[in-house]
């Protein structure tokens, strides 16, 4: 892999990730961009022990532009975009409208109960999987999917080294019903200045399980799932399954068969295997209804500095698609009470996924 780092006209970092032997990256960003005034702060919810981020400057971000105005496509035919070159394999750049950015010192005068306020420190990056606007991750080759994974590894390592970062979150939102604002095949990376609520909750469960059994919770869950009919894809290095207590009508968890804390700890064989397994999972998902369905793909990585021995890297893919023309909505029970109600049994979902002819 060849890594080429450059800067956009407003100072943001852009990094090309190319297979070996790729052409040199020398294009220069010559756009005249209007200034973005960043306004990102966090407020503490004492009732839930959670931080809420406010980023009002994001109200002006690009929203569902036509294909010929896509800012994630390469710069071609005089049309200037976020990527100065006329082609690319995988590219990562700092989001022009980030929710989190910088490393501003916490002001003790504002970090006071009950109305604690802190700066929205951290980082937000965009990961473009391909220059082709009209494909999805499921259309990539195993080699390109592996290159994307290598980019995730690179960014996780660099972002984890930042003093203000406590957790690195890699994810993809796919489909308008999920809330995407750009159709180009891409994902994002958030580097949070705190450990997220979901991670803290699962790590507490892992801590309790370790105290009771002396074993890792996620390793035990994986071993139990591997013996069920909910397994969708499995090879020497990875297992993809519909979890016993799936919240969404389409939900698949993808675990490495070896416990690691984050993507940086995956070996070469595991990285190659992941590319094949993940592509098969996505293609099976789209094959259930014979159409591309919306989804969120979320990497669960251990925090940067604490409880790494409790964590277990895994990917969770969820979709609200419950029938060809029906979506599950995050409605009253889920939104207000956090109490999920699923219309589809996990075993039925797993059977449908396995039944797709690839």
C-alpha positions, 0 to 999 in steps of 0.5 A, spaced: 500 500 500 502 506 498 500 512 502 500 519 500 498 525 504 497 532 502 493 538 504 486 541 501 486 549 500 483 550 507 488 546 510 484 540 511 488 533 511 487 528 505 490 522 504 490 517 498 491 510 499 493 506 493 495 499 491 502 498 490 505 501 483 499 507 483 501 513 479 504 519 483 499 524 487 501 531 485 494 534 484 493 541 487 486 543 490 485 550 487 478 551 489 476 558 492 472 555 498 467 559 503 470 559 510 466 555 515 466 558 522 466 552 527 461 551 533 462 545 536 460 544 544 458 538 548 453 538 554 452 533 559 446 530 561 446 528 568 440 523 568 443 519 563 451 520 564 452 522 557 455 527 553 451 531 547 454 534 541 452 541 538 455 543 531 450 548 529 455 549 523 453 543 520 446 546 518 449 548 511 453 542 509 451 539 502 445 535 502 443 530 497 446 533 491 445 531 484 450 526 481 454 531 477 455 535 483 457 530 488 463 533 492 466 526 493 467 524 486 474 526 483 476 532 480 474 532 472 472 536 466 473 542 470 469 540 476 472 541 482 471 537 488 474 535 495 479 530 491 483 534 487 486 528 483 482 525 477 482 518 479 483 515 486 482 508 489 481 509 496 481 516 499 480 519 506 480 526 508 477 531 514 470 532 514 469 540 512 463 540 516 465 536 522 461 534 529 468 534 533 474 537 531 481 540 535 484 539 542 481 545 545 483 545 553 477 544 558 475 550 561 474 549 569 469 554 569 464 551 564 465 544 566 461 545 573 454 541 575 449 540 573 450 544 566 457 542 564 459 544 558 466 542 554 469 543 547 467 538 542 474 536 541 476 530 536 476 529 529 471 527 523 473 524 517 470 521 510 473 515 507 471 514 500 471 507 497 472 508 490 472 513 485 465 510 482 459 514 484 454 509 482 456 503 486 456 500 493 461 497 498 458 490 496 460 491 489 467 492 490 473 487 489 476 483 495 482 487 493 479 494 494 475 492 500 482 490 503 485 496 501 479 500 505 480 495 511 488 497 511 485 505 510 481 504 517 487 501 520 492 506 518 487 512 521 485 508 527 492 508 529 493 515 528 487 518 531 488 513 537 495 517 538 491 524 539 491 526 546 484 528 546 481 522 543 478 516 547 475 512 542 475 511 534 469 509 531 468 507 524 462 506 520 458 507 514 451 509 513 448 507 506 441 509 503 436 515 504 432 512 509 438 511 514 439 519 513 445 519 508 446 526 505 451 524 499 450 518 495 457 516 493 460 510 496 463 512 503 464 511 510 466 516 516 470 515 522 469 519 528 474 520 534 471 521 540 473 525 546 470 520 551 468 513 551 461 512 548 455 510 552 454 504 548 461 502 549 461 503 556 455 499 557 457 493 554 464 493 557 460 494 564 457 487 562 464 484 560 467 486 566 461 483 570 462 477 566 469 476 567 468 477 575 463 471 575 466 466 570 474 469 569 472 469 561 471 474 556 464 475 555 464 476 547 468 470 546 463 466 550 457 469 546 461 468 539 462 461 541 455 460 543 453 463 537 457 458 532 453 452 535 447 455 532 443 455 526 444 463 526 451 463 523 450 466 516 458 466 513 464 462 517 471 461 515 477 460 519 478 467 521 471 470 521 464 468 523 458 472 521 451 471 525 444 474 526 445 475 534 440 471 538 437 478 541 437 482 534 434 488 535 433 490 527 429 485 522 436 485 518 442 485 523 448 481 522 454 481 527 461 479 524 467 477 529 474 475 528 475 468 531 481 471 535 480 476 540 483 483 538 481 490 541 481 494 534 482 493 527 490 495 528 491 488 531 488 484 525 494 480 522 494 479 514 490 473 514 485 476 518 485 482 513 484 478 507 479 474 510 475 479 512 474 482 505 471 476 502 467 475 508 464 482 509 463 482 501 459 476 502 455 478 508 453 485 504 451 481 498 446 476 501 443 482 505 441 485 498 439 479 495 434 477 500 429 482 497 433 482 490 435 490 491 440 494 495 437 495 502 439 501 507 444 499 512 448 502 518 455 498 518 458 500 525 465 497 528 465 496 535 473 497 537 475 498 544 477 504 547 484 507 546 486 507 553 482 503 558 478 496 558 482 494 552 482 487 555 475 487 556 473 489 549 472 484 542 473 488 536 466 486 531 462 489 526 455 490 527 450 491 520 443 493 521 438 495 517 431 497 518 428 493 512 423 488 514 419 487 508 420 489 500 416 495 501 416 496 509 421 499 514 422 498 521 421 505 524 425 507 531 418 509 534 415 510 541 418 504 545 425 504 542 426 512 542 422 513 548 424 507 552 429 504 549 425 498 549 426 494 542 420 490 539 422 486 532 417 483 527 422 478 525 425 472 528 433 472 528 432 465 526 428 467 520 433 472 518 439 467 518 435 462 514 433 468 509 440 470 508 443 463 507 438 462 502 440 467 497 444 464 491 450 468 490 
